[in-house]
Amino acid sequence: MTTISHLHSRADRRVFEFLRRVSPWLLRASLALTFIWFGALKVAGTTPVTALVADTVAWVPGIDAGWFIPALGAFEVLLGAALLLGRAPRLVLATLVAHLTGTFLVLIVQPAVAFQNGNPLLLTTEGEFVVKNLVLISSLLMLAVQRQGGRPASRSGPIARGTSPPPPCDGGERPLR
């Protein structure tokens, strides 16, 4: 191996190890900040999604947007803070996934608001706002598999037990795991 490629390989390993250590925390912190921020907007009555949320839950008896939206915001702030602080991670992650799954009601209850001309392939701004929650749900699920019993997952999976690793990605790198 040439000196330059050896140095490149060493630097690549160091960067990869650094990213492997900090990425779960960055993901958790960014998700927490997003929930705290969006929740605070609901509590303060300044969220741009007031009408969207109110119209989506209008069919549920006993739900009044006047109390529901600020309560939902407080719930999001609480969950975001718990996520940031690492409190009850399994419960928090599962609750956030359930909450985000509920946002897809917009697509069912208000299709005229979510889709252009009734075409589910042509999303409106509101439709995009809802569908992007797939990324948030996937991120929360990623955090969930990174944790076992509130601690980072161990290397006891099939790869650590000596079975074949997954095939290399393009360029010869191993996929992140």
Stockholm file with secondary structure:
# STOCKHOLM 1.0

chainA/1-177         MTTISHLHSRADRRVFEFLRRVSPWLLRASLALTFIWFGALKVAGTTPVTALVADTVAWVPGIDAGWFIPALGAFEVLLGAALLLGRAPRLVLATLVAHLTGTFLVLIVQPAVAFQNGNPLLLTTEGEFVVKNLVLISSLLMLAVQRQGGRPASRSGPIARGTSPPPPCDGGERPLR
#=GR chainA/1-177 SS CCHHHHHHHHHHHHHHHHHHHHHHHHHHHHHHHHHHHHHHHHHHTCCTTHHHHHHHHTTSTTCCHHHHHHHHHHHHHHHHHHHHHTCSHHHHHHHHHHHHHHTTHHHHHCHHHHEETTEEEEECHHHHHHHTHHHHHHHHHHHHHHEETTEECCSCSTTTTTCCCCCCCTTSCCCCC
#=GC SS_cons         CCHHHHHHHHHHHHHHHHHHHHHHHHHHHHHHHHHHHHHHHHHHTCCTTHHHHHHHHTTSTTCCHHHHHHHHHHHHHHHHHHHHHTCSHHHHHHHHHHHHHHTTHHHHHCHHHHEETTEEEEECHHHHHHHTHHHHHHHHHHHHHHEETTEECCSCSTTTTTCCCCCCCTTSCCCCC
//
